[in-house]
Amino acid sequence: MTGVRRRELLGAVAAATTVATAGCNSLGRTLTGDDGDDPESVTVETIDASGSRAGSTVVPEPGRVTFVEFFATTCPICASQMSVVGDAYRQTGEDVQFLSVTSEPVGLTVSREDVAAWWDDHDGGWPVGVDDGVALARKYGATSIPTAVVVAPDGTVAWSHTGRTTASRIVAEIRAAGGDSTP
């Protein structure tokens, strides 16, 4: 392969990678939040989708371990993590608050129905919410997606991770924070 053809090929691969991962890194908004240990809760709108009912939930729920996964419908890594998060959810007891939230500008670039359809298409089976105004993302410093956060019953962040992870790691971090992992 000539040097010119190789550069063209590498350029095409780089461009394809950029397009494929668009929306997976930055939430696209500047977040100047705290370290997540603010005891104040955030009310998150939940939407009607598989395993989720329209309404709202308070995050974190006082006295419970909370798991939050930040995602976007445009993120292929988030889509691939859905089965991982689902496995962790099925291994987690009822004493753990479990929630996935999108910080996408719902109502502008994506509708609630689009989020619900994506959720159903990717086998979501636990509560899903909309982080309107990115208050929750700001609280936990979630500037990239996917980001997983485990919050201890006292409201402090016990673990935070951006990128791919495993169900066993999520469950281990929930247990370490005091959550029961017996469904």
N, C-alpha and C positions, 0 to 999 in steps of 0.2 A: 504494500500500500504506500502510495507516495505521501510525502509530508503534507501537501495541500489537501488531499483526500482525507487523511487522518485527522487534520484539524477540522475539516468540515464535519466529519463523523462525530468527533468529540464535542463540537459545538452543538450539533443536533441532539446528542444525548443530554448535554447540559440543559438545553432548552426544554426537552421533553421532561426531564426531572423537575425543573422549575414549575412547569405547568401541572404535572402530576401531584406535586405537593403544595400547590397554591392553597392558602388558607389553613395550612397545618401548623405553621410556626407562630406567627404573631396574631393576636386578636385584632390587630389593626387600630387599636386605640391606646393612647398613653395612659397607663395606670400608675397612679402614685398612691399606693395603698400602704397599710401598715404591715406588720409581720404576721397578721392573721390571729394574733392573740387578744384582740379586742373582744371583750366579753359580749358586746352588743350583737344581737342576732340580726339577720337580714331576712326579710320576707321575700320569697321567690314564688312567682306564678308557676303553677304546674298546669300541664296541658293534657287533654284527653288523648291518650294513646295506649298501646298495649301495656298493661301493668301500671298505668298512671291515670289519675282522674283530674279533670279540670278543677282548679281551685288555687290554693296557696299552701305553702309550708314555711315554717320558720327554720332557718339554718344558722348556726347549729341548734338542734333541739336540746335545751338544757338537761343535763343529767344523762345524756345518751352519747355513745360514740357515734360520730357522723362520718360517712364517706361521701365525698363529692367528686364527680368526674366532670371536668370541663371539656366540651367537644364542639365541633362544628359539622354541619351536614356536608360541607365542601372539603372536608379533610379525609383523605384515604387512610391515613394512619388511625384516625378516630374510628373509622368504619371497621378496620381490622381489629381494633381493641374491643369492640362490642362483645365478641364471644368471650374474651378474657374477663371483662367486667361482669358479664352474665354468669360465668362460672363462679366468680367471687361472691356475687349476690346469692346464688343458690347455696353456698357454703356458709352464709352469714345468718346469724340468728335474728329474731324479731327485735331484739334490744338495740340493734344498730339502725340508725337512720341512714338510708341509702338513696342517693339522688344523683342523676346526671343532669347537667345544665348546659344550654347553649348560650353563648354571649354574642351570637350573631344579632344583627339589627332586625329582629323579627318584626314584620310589618313593613319593612323597607325593601330588603333584598330577598327575604324568605318569609313565607307565611307560617302561621301556627299549623296549618294543614300540611304544609311541606315538611315541617319538622316531624309531625306525627306520622306521615307516610314514610319518611326516612327511618324513623324509629321502628316502625312495623317491619319495613324491608330488612332491617338489620337485627331483628329478633330481640328488640328491647322488651323487657318484661318487668321493669321496676319504675318508680316515679321518674319523670323527666320534666324539667322546668326551663323557664326562660329567664336569663339574668339581664332583664331590661335595665339599661343604664350601667351595666357591668359592676354593680355594687358588690356582688359576691366575689367576682373575679378580683376586684380591687382589694377587698378584705383579705383574701388569701394570696395576693400577689401572683395570680395566674395570668401571666402575660403571653403564654404560648399554649398551644393545644396539641395533643391531649395533656391535661394536667390532672393528676389525682391527688386528693387531699384527705387525710384522716385527722379528725378533730377529737380530742379526748373529752370525756364528760364534763370537765371543768372549762371547756371552751378553748383550750390551747391546742395549737397545731402539733400533732404527734408525728406526722410524716407528710411530706409533699414530694411529688415526683412528676417531672415532665417527660413525655415520650412514651415509648413502649414499656410495658411491665408485664408481670405474670399474675395469674389469679392467686397462686400460692403466696406471692409477695404481698398482694393486697390483703389477703386473709391474715397473714402473719402480722402485718402492721395494725390491722383492726384488733387482733388479739392483744398485741403489745400495748395498745391504747386502752384496753379493758373491755373490749367487745367480745361477746360470746360468738363462737363460729358454729354453733349447733343449730341447724335450721329447725 
